[in-house]
Amino acid sequence: MTPVEIFWTKGSVAPDPSSSVRRWQVDYLQEHVSSRNPHVLIGPRQSGKSTLLKMLAEEDKSGGIPGAYLSLERFVDKPRNWFDNNFWDEFCTDVYEALGVEEPAEYSMHNSVFSHVPREARLYIDEFTHVAMTYPNFLSTMRGAFENRDRNSFPTILLADRTHPTQYSGSTYSPFNFTDSVYLLDFNEEETRNYIIAGCRKNGIDLTGEAAAKAWEQTQGQPYLVNKIGELLVLGARQDKKSEVTEKDVETACEFIMDEALAGSDAHFITLRRYLGDEKKEGDVYLDRPQKSELMNILHRGGSRFDLTNRELSVLFSLGFIGPTEVKMKYGKVVLAGDARIRNPLYKEFLENHL
């Protein structure tokens, strides 16, 4: 059987521009990044941050701008004492290699970390939170380099992760107050419908409008679930030798997703189980009692006001369990508002059966 085209459920991927969702936030981000001020992109687990950063870097390259994607995930297991003697050497080597420019023989950490990086370069740095929390010198050095940008080269930087730095930086000194933040959202209704229709058609299958509406209703644009449903629809249509999928086929795909989720055979939901505290392992992130209590409250009684300064809500959002009931645009910025809600009906059914 030929592989399913477009739909992808195995982690971030350097996207094919002809098949990727052109999210409305791409243009919004590019406009902000072009200001040359550092920005942080905050989005919950499985919201497509890595794929989006790779897309931005590829678009930069195709437009003649030096752009590079860089993940700091490889530093996650490093102990605190390792960073003092090793981090900057390895980080700078990664930066220069990603941009394809020659690394200087020597450089002063605070003033010229990016001394040989083209000023027009754009760096998309993913998974930075562990480094920033373990080694506060990372953000303060970045700030120092930015503040000396008139004397030294400093590229445009977009940092991305699940947690905003203000949640772990000190109250008296914020190394991140030189930047602005952008929140990454799930696909909106139009993006979800267009993507799933286009993906099915690329696989030679038509999708009814009712089916596309049902896919949106159940996923609320959560990228993994949108891709998973699309993949199942294509596989099911091929198996049944159908040229069109309907609302009933989407319902069947959702039932299959939930069966796998509750049986512990879907990697995406296995991770959610770990966050809930099942099978705790050393180094795992999982909800503490107040966070789990708040999740239960949102699940059964409706949420309190969506407020990311609230520790419990912030953690639930970063791990992907909840989202806001309202998304507004004010003064050119995304504002998350309204009440906290479970991220989508499939998550809600999973939590109701699991907790």
GIDA-V172821 format. One record per pair of residues at least 24 apart in sequence whose C-alpha atoms are under 8 Angstrom apart, sorted by sequence separation. I is the first residue (numbers start at 0). J is the second residue. D is the distance in whole Angstrom. If there is no record, write none. Layout:
[[I	J	D] [I	J	D]]
This chain:
[[69	93	8] [191	215	6] [228	252	6] [290	314	7] [69	94	7] [228	253	7] [290	315	7] [25	51	8] [29	55	8] [320	346	7] [188	215	6] [312	339	8] [69	97	7] [68	97	7] [191	220	6] [204	233	7] [25	55	8] [67	97	6] [190	220	8] [195	225	7] [199	229	7] [305	335	7] [306	336	8] [67	98	6] [109	140	5] [113	144	8] [127	158	7] [188	219	7] [195	226	8] [198	229	7] [202	233	7] [305	336	6] [66	98	7] [108	140	7] [109	141	8] [112	144	7] [122	154	7] [124	156	7] [126	158	8] [127	159	7] [128	160	6] [142	174	6] [187	219	7] [188	220	7] [204	236	8] [304	336	8] [305	337	6] [65	98	7] [110	143	7] [111	144	6] [121	154	6] [122	155	6] [123	156	6] [124	157	6] [125	158	6] [126	159	6] [127	160	6] [128	161	8] [131	164	8] [135	168	8] [142	175	7] [186	219	8] [187	220	6] [199	232	8] [213	246	6] [304	337	6] [305	338	5] [109	143	6] [110	144	5] [118	152	5] [120	154	5] [121	155	5] [122	156	5] [123	157	5] [124	158	5] [125	159	5] [126	160	5] [128	162	7] [185	219	7] [186	220	4] [191	225	7] [195	229	6] [199	233	6] [210	244	7] [304	338	4] [305	339	5] [109	144	6] [117	152	7] [118	153	6] [119	154	6] [120	155	6] [121	156	6] [122	157	6] [123	158	6] [124	159	6] [125	160	6] [132	167	7] [139	174	5] [142	177	7] [185	220	5] [186	221	6] [210	245	5] [211	246	8] [214	249	6] [303	338	6] [304	339	6] [11	47	7] [14	50	7] [116	152	6] [117	153	8] [118	154	5] [119	155	7] [121	157	8] [123	159	8] [128	164	7] [132	168	8] [138	174	6] [139	175	8] [185	221	5] [186	222	7] [207	243	7] [209	245	7] [210	246	4] [213	249	7] [217	253	8] [302	338	6] [303	339	6] [12	49	8] [13	50	6] [110	147	6] [114	151	6] [115	152	7] [116	153	7] [117	154	7] [118	155	8] [138	175	7] [185	222	7] [204	241	8] [205	242	6] [206	243	6] [207	244	7] [209	246	6] [210	247	7] [213	250	8] [302	339	5] [11	49	6] [12	50	6] [16	54	8] [113	151	8] [114	152	5] [116	154	7] [204	242	5] [205	243	4] [206	244	5] [207	245	6] [210	248	8] [301	339	8] [302	340	6] [11	50	5] [14	53	7] [113	152	6] [114	153	7] [203	242	7] [204	243	5] [205	244	6] [206	245	6] [207	246	7] [210	249	6] [301	340	7] [13	53	6] [14	54	6] [111	151	6] [113	153	6] [204	244	7] [12	53	8] [13	54	7] [110	151	7] [111	152	7] [113	154	7] [297	339	7] [298	340	8] [297	340	6] [298	341	7] [274	318	8] [297	341	7] [298	347	7] [65	117	8] [82	134	7] [298	350	8] [69	122	7] [71	124	7] [72	125	8] [298	351	8] [65	119	7] [66	120	6] [67	121	7] [68	122	6] [69	123	6] [70	124	6] [71	125	6] [72	126	5] [75	129	6] [79	133	6] [64	119	7] [65	120	5] [66	121	5] [67	122	5] [68	123	5] [69	124	5] [70	125	4] [71	126	5] [72	127	7] [74	129	8] [75	130	7] [78	133	8] [79	134	7] [64	120	6] [65	121	6] [66	122	6] [67	123	6] [68	124	6] [69	125	6] [70	126	6] [71	127	6] [74	130	7] [64	121	8] [66	123	8] [68	125	8] [70	127	8] [71	130	7] [59	121	8] [56	121	8] [56	122	8] [56	123	7] [53	123	8] [52	123	6] [52	125	8] [49	125	7] [257	345	7] [261	349	7] [260	349	7] [257	348	8] [261	352	8] [253	345	8] [257	349	7] [261	353	7] [48	159	7] [48	160	8] [40	157	7] [42	159	8] [43	160	8] [44	161	6] [37	155	6] [38	156	6] [39	157	6] [40	158	6] [41	159	6] [42	160	6] [43	161	5] [35	154	7] [36	155	6] [37	156	5] [38	157	5] [39	158	5] [40	159	4] [41	160	5] [42	161	5] [35	155	5] [36	156	7] [37	157	6] [38	158	6] [39	159	6] [40	160	7] [41	161	5] [42	162	8] [35	156	8] [37	158	8] [39	160	8] [41	162	6] [221	342	8] [33	155	8] [41	163	6] [221	343	8] [32	155	7] [219	342	7] [32	156	8] [39	163	8] [219	343	5] [32	157	7] [218	343	5] [219	344	8] [217	343	6] [218	344	7] [217	344	5] [218	345	7] [216	344	8] [217	345	6] [48	183	7] [46	183	7] [46	184	7] [47	185	8] [39	178	7] [41	180	7] [46	185	6] [37	177	7] [38	178	5] [39	179	6] [40	180	6] [41	181	6] [42	182	6] [43	183	8] [37	178	5] [38	179	5] [39	180	5] [40	181	5] [41	182	5] [42	183	5] [36	178	7] [37	179	7] [38	180	6] [39	181	6] [40	182	6] [41	183	6] [42	184	7] [166	308	8] [36	179	8] [38	181	7] [40	183	7] [162	313	8] [181	332	7] [182	333	7] [181	333	7] [28	181	8] [162	317	6] [161	317	5] [161	318	7] [24	183	7] [22	186	7] [22	190	7] [21	190	8] [20	190	7] [20	194	6] [19	194	8] [46	221	7] [47	222	7] [45	221	8] [46	222	6] [45	222	7] [46	223	8] [45	223	7] [18	198	8] [6	198	7] [5	198	6] [4	198	7] [5	201	8] [4	201	7] [4	202	6] [3	202	7] [8	223	6] [7	223	8] [8	226	6] [7	226	6] [8	227	6] [6	226	5] [7	227	7] [6	227	7] [6	229	6] [7	230	8] [6	230	6] [3	230	6] [3	233	7] [3	234	8] [43	316	6] [44	317	6] [43	317	4] [44	318	5] [45	319	7] [42	317	7] [43	318	6] [44	319	5] [43	319	5]]
